[in-house]
Amino acid sequence: MPKHFFLSFLPWLALLFLWELAGQSGALSAFVLPWPSLVLTAAWSHAATGALFFDIAWSLVRVFGGFFLAVLLATPLGLLIGLSERASSIFEPAVHFLRPIPPVAWIPLAIVWFGLGNGPAFFLTFIAAFFPVIVSTAHGVRSIPAQHFQVARCLEASRSLVFRRIVIPGALPHILAGFRIGFGISWMAVVTAEMIAARSGLGHLIHVSQDVLHTDLVVAGMLCIGLLGLLFDILLRGLARRLTPWGPA
C-alpha cells in the first residue's frame, strides 16, 4: 500500500486530536460541538440497539434504487443524444432546462405525487443522478476523435461494430465519471429527502436528533454519511480504473 495513503490520514488524525483536546479542556461546549469521544459513544449506543444499522440500510436502499434507475434511463439517452443531432435537438434543451433545478426544489411536488415515505426519496435520488449521467455520457460520445469514425467508414465497419468498438470504449471514462458525480449528488439528495419526507434513514436520524437536542447523534449521523460517501467514491474510482485503463488517471 503506497506511503502517501497513510500520510493522507495524518492531517485528519491531528484534527481529531485537537478537536478532542479542545472539548476535554472545556474550550468547546458538548452541546454546540460534541468532541469525538462523545460522538463515538453516542454512535456505539445507537448501533447497539440496531437502530443505526437500520437507518444506514434504508438510506442505501433508497440511494441505490434511484441511482440505478437513473443509470438505466440516462445512459442510453445520453448515448443517443451524443450520436444523433436530431435527438440532441429534441432532448437537450429540456435536459439543460431541468438540470439547474436542485433536487431539494422537487420535494414539495414529490410529496404531492408520492406521499410521505420511500416514494419522494427514490424520486429525488433519481433526479439527482439522472442529469450528471446523461450530460457526461453525451459529452463522452462527442469527445471521441472524428478520425476514429472516418477510419471505421474506410474499413466499412458496421454500425453495431462501430458502437461496440469505438463509441462504448471512447465514452466509457466519461460515463463512469458521470456515475461518480451522480452517486455523490444522489447521496446528498436522499439525506435531504429523509429529513423531510421519511421516517427512517440517516437524514431522519439527524433531523430527529436535532429536535431532541442530541447533537452528538447529529454529528454521528453526519460522519456516517461522509464515511459511506467516501467508501463508495473509492469503489467507483477503482472500478473506473479497472474498466478503463486507457482513460484519464
C-alpha positions as CSV (number, residue, x, y, z in Angstrom):
1,M,0.0,0.0,0.0
2,P,1.5,3.4,-1.0
3,K,3.1,5.5,1.6
4,H,1.1,8.6,0.7
5,F,-2.1,6.6,1.5
6,F,-1.1,6.6,5.2
7,L,0.3,10.2,5.1
8,S,-3.1,11.4,3.9
9,F,-4.6,10.3,7.2
10,L,-2.2,12.4,9.3
11,P,-4.0,15.8,9.0
12,W,-7.3,14.1,9.9
13,L,-5.8,12.4,12.9
14,A,-4.2,15.7,14.0
15,L,-7.6,17.4,13.6
16,L,-9.4,14.8,15.7
17,F,-6.7,15.1,18.4
18,L,-7.1,18.9,18.6
19,W,-10.9,18.6,18.5
20,E,-10.8,16.1,21.4
21,L,-8.3,18.3,23.3
22,A,-10.5,21.4,22.9
23,G,-13.5,19.5,24.2
24,Q,-11.8,17.9,27.1
25,S,-10.2,21.3,28.1
26,G,-13.6,23.0,28.2
27,A,-12.9,25.3,25.2
28,L,-15.8,23.6,23.3
29,S,-19.3,23.1,24.6
30,A,-20.6,19.5,24.3
31,F,-23.9,20.8,23.1
32,V,-22.6,23.1,20.4
33,L,-20.0,20.7,19.0
34,P,-19.5,17.4,20.9
35,W,-16.0,16.1,20.7
36,P,-15.0,12.7,19.1
37,S,-15.2,10.5,22.2
38,L,-18.8,11.7,22.9
39,V,-19.8,11.2,19.2
40,L,-18.3,7.7,19.2
41,T,-20.1,6.9,22.5
42,A,-23.4,8.1,21.1
43,A,-22.9,6.2,17.8
44,W,-22.0,3.0,19.7
45,S,-25.0,3.2,21.9
46,H,-27.3,3.8,18.9
47,A,-25.6,0.9,17.0
48,A,-26.0,-1.4,20.0
49,T,-29.8,-1.2,19.6
50,G,-29.6,-1.9,15.9
51,A,-31.2,1.4,15.0
52,L,-28.1,2.9,13.4
53,F,-27.7,0.0,11.0
54,F,-31.4,0.1,10.2
55,D,-31.1,3.8,9.2
56,I,-27.9,3.1,7.2
57,A,-29.6,0.2,5.4
58,W,-32.7,2.3,4.4
59,S,-30.5,5.2,3.2
60,L,-28.5,2.8,1.0
61,V,-31.7,1.1,-0.4
62,R,-33.1,4.5,-1.4
63,V,-30.0,5.9,-2.9
64,F,-29.1,2.7,-4.9
65,G,-32.7,2.4,-6.1
66,G,-32.9,5.9,-7.5
67,F,-29.3,5.8,-8.8
68,F,-29.7,2.5,-10.7
69,L,-33.0,3.7,-12.3
70,A,-31.3,6.9,-13.4
71,V,-28.3,5.0,-14.8
72,L,-30.6,2.6,-16.8
73,L,-32.5,5.6,-18.3
74,A,-29.9,8.3,-18.6
75,T,-27.0,6.2,-20.1
76,P,-28.8,5.1,-23.3
77,L,-30.4,8.5,-23.7
78,G,-27.1,10.2,-23.3
79,L,-25.6,7.9,-26.0
80,L,-28.4,8.7,-28.3
81,I,-28.0,12.5,-27.7
82,G,-24.3,12.2,-28.4
83,L,-24.7,10.2,-31.6
84,S,-27.7,11.9,-33.1
85,E,-28.1,15.6,-34.0
86,R,-31.8,15.1,-34.2
87,A,-32.1,13.5,-30.8
88,S,-29.8,16.3,-29.4
89,S,-32.1,19.0,-30.8
90,I,-35.2,17.2,-29.3
91,F,-33.9,16.3,-25.8
92,E,-31.0,18.5,-24.9
93,P,-33.0,21.8,-24.4
94,A,-35.2,20.0,-21.9
95,V,-32.2,18.5,-20.2
96,H,-30.4,21.8,-19.8
97,F,-33.7,23.5,-18.7
98,L,-34.3,21.0,-15.9
99,R,-30.7,20.3,-14.9
100,P,-30.1,23.5,-12.9
101,I,-33.1,22.9,-10.7
102,P,-31.7,21.5,-7.4
103,P,-33.2,18.2,-6.2
104,V,-34.4,19.8,-3.0
105,A,-36.7,22.0,-5.0
106,W,-38.6,18.9,-6.2
107,I,-39.5,17.9,-2.6
108,P,-43.0,19.6,-2.5
109,L,-44.0,18.1,-5.8
110,A,-42.5,14.7,-4.8
111,I,-44.6,14.7,-1.6
112,V,-47.8,15.6,-3.6
113,W,-47.1,12.9,-6.2
114,F,-45.8,10.1,-3.9
115,G,-46.9,11.0,-0.4
116,L,-44.6,10.5,2.6
117,G,-42.2,7.6,2.9
118,N,-39.9,6.0,0.3
119,G,-41.5,7.5,-2.9
120,P,-40.1,11.0,-2.6
121,A,-36.6,9.7,-1.6
122,F,-36.5,7.4,-4.6
123,F,-37.6,10.2,-6.9
124,L,-35.1,12.7,-5.6
125,T,-32.2,10.3,-5.8
126,F,-33.3,9.5,-9.4
127,I,-33.4,13.2,-10.3
128,A,-30.1,13.9,-8.6
129,A,-28.2,11.2,-10.6
130,F,-30.1,11.5,-13.9
131,F,-28.7,14.8,-15.2
132,P,-25.0,14.2,-14.4
133,V,-25.1,10.8,-16.0
134,I,-26.9,12.0,-19.2
135,V,-24.7,15.0,-19.7
136,S,-21.4,13.1,-19.0
137,T,-22.5,10.3,-21.4
138,A,-23.4,12.7,-24.2
139,H,-20.1,14.6,-23.7
140,G,-18.2,11.4,-23.7
141,V,-19.6,10.4,-27.1
142,R,-18.8,13.8,-28.6
143,S,-15.3,13.8,-27.3
144,I,-14.4,10.7,-29.4
145,P,-12.0,11.9,-32.2
146,A,-13.7,12.1,-35.6
147,Q,-10.8,10.3,-37.1
148,H,-11.9,7.1,-35.4
149,F,-15.2,7.2,-37.2
150,Q,-13.5,8.1,-40.5
151,V,-11.2,5.0,-40.3
152,A,-14.2,2.8,-39.4
153,R,-16.1,4.0,-42.5
154,C,-13.0,3.4,-44.7
155,L,-12.9,-0.2,-43.4
156,E,-16.6,-0.5,-44.0
157,A,-17.3,-1.4,-40.3
158,S,-21.0,-2.0,-39.5
159,R,-22.9,0.4,-37.2
160,S,-23.0,-2.2,-34.4
161,L,-19.3,-2.8,-34.7
162,V,-18.6,1.0,-34.5
163,F,-20.8,1.2,-31.5
164,R,-19.1,-1.7,-29.7
165,R,-15.5,-0.9,-30.6
166,I,-15.4,2.9,-30.8
167,V,-18.4,4.5,-29.1
168,I,-18.6,2.5,-25.9
169,P,-14.8,2.4,-25.2
170,G,-14.4,6.0,-26.1
171,A,-17.2,7.3,-24.0
172,L,-16.8,4.9,-21.1
173,P,-14.4,7.0,-19.0
174,H,-16.9,9.9,-19.2
175,I,-19.8,7.7,-18.4
176,L,-18.2,6.3,-15.3
177,A,-17.2,9.8,-14.2
178,G,-20.9,10.7,-14.5
179,F,-21.7,7.7,-12.3
180,R,-19.4,9.0,-9.6
181,I,-20.8,12.5,-9.8
182,G,-24.4,11.3,-9.9
183,F,-24.0,8.9,-7.0
184,G,-22.5,11.7,-4.8
185,I,-25.4,14.0,-5.6
186,S,-27.9,11.2,-5.0
187,W,-26.3,10.6,-1.6
188,M,-26.9,14.2,-0.7
189,A,-30.4,14.2,-2.1
190,V,-31.5,11.1,-0.2
191,V,-30.4,12.6,3.2
192,T,-32.4,15.8,2.4
193,A,-35.4,13.8,1.4
194,E,-35.2,11.7,4.6
195,M,-35.1,14.8,6.8
196,I,-38.4,16.0,5.3
197,A,-40.5,13.1,4.0
198,A,-39.2,9.8,5.6
199,R,-39.4,8.0,8.9
200,S,-36.1,6.2,8.7
201,G,-32.6,6.7,7.3
202,L,-29.6,8.8,8.3
203,G,-31.3,12.0,7.3
204,H,-34.2,11.2,9.6
205,L,-31.8,10.3,12.4
206,I,-30.1,13.7,12.1
207,H,-33.5,15.5,12.0
208,V,-34.9,13.7,15.0
209,S,-31.7,14.1,17.0
210,Q,-31.7,17.8,16.3
211,D,-35.3,18.1,17.6
212,V,-34.4,16.4,20.9
213,L,-31.1,18.3,21.2
214,H,-28.8,15.2,20.8
215,T,-26.1,17.0,18.9
216,D,-23.8,14.0,19.4
217,L,-26.1,11.8,17.3
218,V,-26.4,14.6,14.8
219,V,-22.6,14.6,14.3
220,A,-22.5,10.8,14.4
221,G,-25.1,10.7,11.5
222,M,-23.0,13.3,9.6
223,L,-19.9,11.2,10.0
224,C,-21.6,8.1,8.8
225,I,-22.8,9.9,5.7
226,G,-19.3,11.2,5.0
227,L,-17.6,7.8,5.5
228,L,-20.1,5.9,3.4
229,G,-19.8,8.6,0.6
230,L,-16.0,8.3,0.7
231,L,-16.2,4.5,0.6
232,F,-18.4,4.4,-2.4
233,D,-16.4,7.0,-4.2
234,I,-13.3,5.0,-3.7
235,L,-15.1,1.9,-5.0
236,L,-16.4,3.7,-8.1
237,R,-13.0,5.2,-8.8
238,G,-11.3,1.8,-8.5
239,L,-14.0,0.4,-10.8
240,A,-13.3,3.1,-13.4
241,R,-9.5,2.4,-13.3
242,R,-10.1,-1.3,-13.8
243,L,-12.6,-0.9,-16.6
244,T,-10.9,2.0,-18.4
245,P,-7.1,1.7,-18.1
246,W,-6.9,3.9,-21.2
247,G,-8.9,6.7,-19.6
248,P,-7.6,9.7,-17.6
249,A,-5.8,8.8,-14.3
